[in-house]
Amino acid sequence: MSRIKRGTMAACRLLTVMLVVAASTHTVADNALSIGISVSDLGNPYFIQIARGAESQAKQLVGDKTEVVVVSSAYDVKRQVEQIEGFVNQGMDMILLSAASYDGVEAAVLKARQAGVKVLAVDVNAKGADATVTTDNTQAGRIACEYMVEQLGGQGRVVIINGPNVSSVQERVAGCTAVLAQHPDIQLLSSDLNGGGGREGGLESMTYLLTQFEHIDGVFTINDPSALGAQDAAHFAGRNDFIIVSVDGAPGAEQQLRDSDSLIRATAAQFPNYMAAKAVETGYRLMQGETLEQTTILIPAELITRETVDHYQGW
């Protein structure tokens, strides 16, 4: 039987949140598998789902001879480099990496690969990784903002609450702004405010935007925690005169879509469990000496709205 516990990772010289699945030995020879996972924020349920998806797939591959260690980088490059080095020192077979910086962790990634560890970028791109598995983030931003423009009747004043400078965020914003640019009666008031990808940051960013702009019709946020924070700001300000669209498909946003009074009208759902499972499967194939036909795997997002949420399976 596997179990999950919390602890600290001495090899990383950090206090971090860890999920450890108990294991026996971890060599490919005895059909065992050890995986180190460094994600951006374990306070975000999306990254918890990545951990669970990886664990589930690893157990399907090798049964209970599985070890999965999950830590949070908090978007800190230096911390993540130390985490990667710690995984190598622990003798992990595979690393799943939600990179804090596309090229900031490259040296650590290459060092891991030189040590025989397979490195899979998940959620965001990481330079030097063996393979990358992510949502089609440009498509996610596009379908969310297409829906927003449709709901606004092709005209209005909109803002974007941006996020950390990682590929997934950049691509979502690019997908959204490409849609907005096609509609001359849509005015983009702000697009570079960084809410940090969290609920508190969404609250702070939206509060600022509400003081800067008297009239806002639509808001695109780069993820669901930011959307929930933006809605909090609207409630605190006594505002209900705009709509919010987002990316994730998280349980919190799903609940809001079922509430007729919610300002959140759509979210482009990602599938973190499947993404992580696909990354583990890909890494395991590489461990067996297979050659990949493609090293970048894009998973389409699915738009979930108030009208379609009853058919959504959720995370």
C-alpha positions as CSV (number, residue, x, y, z in Angstrom):
1,M,0.0,0.0,0.0
2,S,1.3,3.5,-0.8
3,R,0.9,6.4,1.6
4,I,1.4,10.2,1.4
5,K,3.2,12.2,4.1
6,R,4.6,15.7,4.5
7,G,8.1,16.6,5.3
8,T,11.2,18.5,4.4
9,M,13.8,17.9,1.7
10,A,17.2,18.1,3.3
11,A,19.0,17.6,0.0
12,C,17.4,20.8,-1.3
13,R,18.3,22.6,1.9
14,L,14.8,24.1,2.0
15,L,11.6,23.8,3.9
16,T,9.1,22.7,1.3
17,V,5.8,20.9,1.1
18,M,6.3,17.3,0.0
19,L,4.1,14.5,-1.0
20,V,6.0,11.2,-0.7
21,V,4.7,7.9,-1.9
22,A,6.4,5.1,0.1
23,A,8.7,3.0,-1.9
24,S,11.1,0.1,-1.9
25,T,14.2,0.3,-4.0
26,H,14.1,2.5,-7.1
27,T,16.1,1.0,-9.9
28,V,14.8,0.2,-13.3
29,A,16.3,-3.3,-13.0
30,D,13.7,-4.3,-10.3
31,N,10.9,-2.6,-12.2
32,A,10.7,0.3,-9.7
33,L,10.4,4.0,-10.4
34,S,11.3,7.2,-8.5
35,I,10.1,10.6,-9.6
36,G,10.9,14.0,-8.4
37,I,8.4,16.7,-9.2
38,S,9.0,20.5,-8.9
39,V,5.9,22.6,-9.5
40,S,5.2,26.3,-9.1
41,D,2.7,26.4,-6.3
42,L,1.3,23.6,-4.1
43,G,-1.3,26.1,-2.9
44,N,-2.8,25.9,-6.3
45,P,-5.1,22.8,-6.7
46,Y,-3.9,22.5,-10.3
47,F,-0.4,21.5,-9.3
48,I,-1.8,19.1,-6.7
49,Q,-3.6,17.3,-9.5
50,I,-0.3,17.1,-11.4
51,A,1.3,15.3,-8.4
52,R,-1.7,12.9,-8.2
53,G,-1.7,12.2,-11.9
54,A,2.0,11.4,-11.8
55,E,1.6,9.1,-8.8
56,S,-1.3,7.3,-10.4
57,Q,0.5,6.7,-13.7
58,A,3.7,5.6,-11.9
59,K,1.7,3.0,-9.9
60,Q,0.1,1.7,-13.1
61,L,3.6,1.2,-14.6
62,V,5.4,-0.4,-11.7
63,G,2.9,-1.0,-8.9
64,D,3.8,-0.1,-5.4
65,K,7.6,0.1,-6.1
66,T,7.0,3.8,-6.6
67,E,8.5,6.9,-5.0
68,V,7.1,10.3,-5.8
69,V,8.5,13.4,-4.2
70,V,6.7,16.7,-4.9
71,V,8.1,20.2,-4.0
72,S,7.2,23.8,-4.8
73,S,9.6,26.3,-6.3
74,A,7.3,29.3,-5.6
75,Y,8.5,30.6,-9.0
76,D,12.0,30.9,-7.5
77,V,14.7,29.9,-10.0
78,K,17.4,29.5,-7.4
79,R,15.2,27.3,-5.3
80,Q,14.2,25.2,-8.2
81,V,17.8,24.6,-9.3
82,E,18.5,23.4,-5.8
83,Q,15.5,21.1,-6.0
84,I,16.6,19.6,-9.3
85,E,20.1,19.0,-7.9
86,G,18.6,17.4,-4.8
87,F,16.6,15.0,-7.0
88,V,19.8,14.0,-8.8
89,N,21.6,13.5,-5.5
90,Q,18.7,11.3,-4.4
91,G,19.1,9.1,-7.4
92,M,15.7,9.8,-8.9
93,D,14.9,8.1,-12.2
94,M,12.8,10.9,-13.6
95,I,12.1,14.6,-13.0
96,L,8.8,16.4,-13.8
97,L,9.4,20.1,-14.0
98,S,7.1,23.1,-14.1
99,A,9.9,25.5,-14.8
100,A,10.1,28.8,-13.0
101,S,12.1,30.1,-16.0
102,Y,12.4,28.7,-19.5
103,D,16.2,29.0,-19.6
104,G,17.0,29.8,-16.0
105,V,17.1,26.1,-15.0
106,E,18.8,24.9,-18.2
107,A,22.2,24.1,-16.5
108,A,20.5,22.1,-13.8
109,V,18.4,20.2,-16.3
110,L,21.4,19.3,-18.4
111,K,23.3,18.2,-15.4
112,A,20.4,15.9,-14.5
113,R,20.3,14.4,-17.9
114,Q,24.0,13.8,-17.9
115,A,23.4,11.8,-14.7
116,G,21.0,9.6,-16.5
117,V,17.8,11.2,-15.2
118,K,15.0,11.8,-17.6
119,V,13.6,15.4,-17.4
120,L,10.0,16.1,-18.6
121,A,8.7,19.7,-18.7
122,V,5.1,19.8,-17.7
123,D,2.7,22.8,-17.9
124,V,5.4,25.1,-19.1
125,N,8.5,24.8,-21.4
126,A,11.9,24.2,-19.9
127,K,15.0,24.5,-22.1
128,G,17.0,21.3,-22.3
129,A,14.3,18.9,-21.2
130,D,14.0,15.5,-22.8
131,A,10.3,16.2,-23.7
132,T,7.5,18.7,-23.0
133,V,3.9,18.0,-22.1
134,T,1.6,21.1,-21.8
135,T,-1.8,22.4,-22.5
136,D,-2.2,24.2,-25.8
137,N,-2.1,27.4,-23.9
138,T,-2.4,29.7,-27.0
139,Q,-5.6,27.9,-27.8
140,A,-6.8,28.1,-24.2
141,G,-6.4,31.9,-24.2
142,R,-8.0,32.2,-27.6
143,I,-11.2,30.2,-26.8
144,A,-11.7,32.0,-23.4
145,C,-11.4,35.4,-25.1
146,E,-13.5,34.5,-28.1
147,Y,-16.3,33.7,-25.6
148,M,-15.8,36.9,-23.7
149,V,-16.0,39.0,-27.0
150,E,-19.1,37.0,-28.0
151,Q,-20.7,37.8,-24.6
152,L,-19.9,41.5,-25.0
153,G,-21.4,41.6,-28.5
154,G,-18.0,42.5,-30.0
155,Q,-17.5,45.8,-28.2
156,G,-16.4,47.0,-24.8
157,R,-13.5,47.8,-22.6
158,V,-11.5,44.9,-21.3
159,V,-8.4,44.2,-19.1
160,I,-6.1,41.2,-18.7
161,I,-4.7,40.1,-15.4
162,N,-1.3,38.7,-16.4
163,G,1.0,36.4,-14.4
164,P,4.4,35.0,-13.9
165,N,6.8,35.2,-16.8
166,V,6.6,31.6,-17.9
167,S,5.6,30.1,-21.3
168,S,2.1,29.0,-20.4
169,V,1.1,32.5,-19.2
170,Q,2.8,34.2,-22.1
171,E,1.0,31.9,-24.6
172,R,-2.4,32.4,-22.9
173,V,-2.1,36.1,-23.1
174,A,-0.9,36.0,-26.7
175,G,-3.9,33.8,-27.6
176,C,-6.3,36.3,-25.9
177,T,-4.8,39.4,-27.4
178,A,-4.8,37.9,-30.9
179,V,-8.5,37.5,-30.6
180,L,-9.1,41.0,-29.2
181,A,-7.0,42.5,-32.0
182,Q,-9.5,41.2,-34.5
183,H,-12.3,43.3,-33.0
184,P,-11.8,47.1,-33.5
185,D,-14.6,47.9,-31.0
186,I,-12.9,46.1,-28.2
187,Q,-10.6,48.4,-26.3
188,L,-7.8,46.7,-24.3
189,L,-7.1,48.9,-21.3
190,S,-4.4,46.9,-19.5
191,S,-2.6,43.7,-20.2
192,D,0.7,43.7,-18.2
193,L,-0.3,43.7,-14.6
194,N,1.2,40.6,-12.9
195,G,-1.2,39.0,-10.4
196,G,1.3,36.2,-9.6
197,G,-1.1,33.5,-10.5
198,G,-2.8,33.4,-7.1
199,R,-6.1,34.5,-5.6
200,E,-4.5,37.3,-3.5
201,G,-2.7,38.6,-6.5
202,G,-5.9,38.6,-8.5
203,L,-7.6,40.5,-5.8
204,E,-4.9,43.1,-5.6
205,S,-4.6,43.5,-9.4
206,M,-8.4,43.8,-9.9
207,T,-8.6,46.3,-7.0
208,Y,-6.0,48.4,-8.7
209,L,-7.7,48.2,-12.1
210,L,-11.1,49.2,-10.7
211,T,-9.5,52.4,-9.3
212,Q,-7.7,53.1,-12.6
213,F,-10.6,52.5,-14.9
214,E,-14.1,53.7,-14.2
215,H,-15.7,51.4,-16.8
216,I,-14.7,47.8,-17.4
217,D,-16.8,45.3,-19.4
218,G,-14.6,42.2,-19.4
219,V,-11.6,40.6,-17.6
220,F,-9.4,37.8,-18.8
221,T,-7.2,36.2,-16.1
222,I,-4.4,33.7,-16.8
223,N,-5.8,31.1,-14.3
224,D,-8.7,30.4,-12.1
225,P,-7.2,31.5,-8.7
226,S,-6.6,34.9,-10.3
227,A,-10.2,34.9,-11.5
228,L,-11.5,34.1,-8.1
229,G,-9.4,37.0,-6.7
230,A,-10.7,39.4,-9.3
231,Q,-14.3,38.5,-8.4
232,D,-13.4,39.1,-4.7
233,A,-12.3,42.6,-5.6
234,A,-15.5,43.2,-7.5
235,H,-17.5,42.1,-4.5
236,F,-15.5,44.3,-2.1
237,A,-16.0,47.3,-4.5
238,G,-19.7,46.6,-4.9
239,R,-19.3,46.0,-8.6
240,N,-21.1,43.5,-10.8
241,D,-21.0,45.2,-14.1
242,F,-18.4,43.1,-15.9
243,I,-17.7,39.5,-16.7
244,I,-14.6,37.3,-16.1
245,V,-13.1,34.5,-18.2
246,S,-10.1,32.4,-17.3
247,V,-8.1,29.2,-17.8
248,D,-7.9,26.1,-15.7
249,G,-11.2,24.4,-15.1
250,A,-10.5,24.2,-11.4
251,P,-13.2,23.1,-8.9
252,G,-13.5,26.7,-7.6
253,A,-14.3,28.0,-11.0
254,E,-16.6,25.1,-11.8
255,Q,-18.6,26.0,-8.7
256,Q,-18.8,29.6,-9.7
257,L,-20.1,28.6,-13.2
258,R,-23.0,26.9,-11.4
259,D,-23.9,30.1,-9.6
260,S,-26.1,32.4,-11.7
261,D,-24.8,35.5,-9.7
262,S,-21.1,34.8,-10.4
263,L,-19.1,37.2,-12.6
264,I,-17.0,34.2,-13.8
265,R,-18.6,33.1,-17.0
266,A,-16.1,30.7,-18.6
267,T,-12.9,28.9,-18.1
268,A,-10.7,27.0,-20.6
269,A,-10.3,23.7,-18.8
270,Q,-6.9,22.0,-18.6
271,F,-6.4,18.4,-17.7
272,P,-3.5,18.3,-15.2
273,N,-4.0,14.6,-14.3
274,Y,-3.7,13.5,-17.9
275,M,-0.8,15.9,-18.6
276,A,1.2,14.4,-15.7
277,A,0.3,10.9,-16.6
278,K,1.4,11.5,-20.2
279,A,4.7,13.0,-19.0
280,V,5.4,10.0,-16.7
281,E,4.5,7.6,-19.5
282,T,6.8,9.5,-21.9
283,G,9.7,9.5,-19.4
284,Y,9.3,5.8,-18.8
285,R,9.4,5.1,-22.5
286,L,12.7,7.0,-22.6
287,M,14.0,5.0,-19.7
288,Q,13.4,1.9,-21.8
289,G,15.5,3.3,-24.6
290,E,12.7,4.2,-26.9
291,T,12.9,7.1,-29.3
292,L,10.1,9.7,-29.3
293,E,8.3,10.6,-32.5
294,Q,7.7,14.0,-31.1
295,T,9.2,15.7,-28.1
296,T,6.4,18.3,-27.6
297,I,2.9,17.1,-26.7
298,L,0.1,19.7,-26.7
299,I,-3.1,18.9,-25.0
300,P,-6.2,20.9,-26.2
301,A,-8.1,22.9,-23.6
302,E,-11.9,22.7,-23.4
303,L,-14.1,25.8,-22.9
304,I,-16.5,25.3,-19.9
305,T,-19.3,27.9,-19.6
306,R,-22.4,28.4,-17.5
307,E,-24.3,26.7,-20.3
308,T,-22.0,23.6,-20.5
309,V,-20.8,23.1,-17.0
310,D,-23.3,20.4,-16.2
311,H,-21.5,18.2,-18.7
312,Y,-18.1,18.9,-17.4
313,Q,-16.3,16.0,-15.6
314,G,-14.0,18.2,-13.7
315,W,-10.6,17.3,-12.3
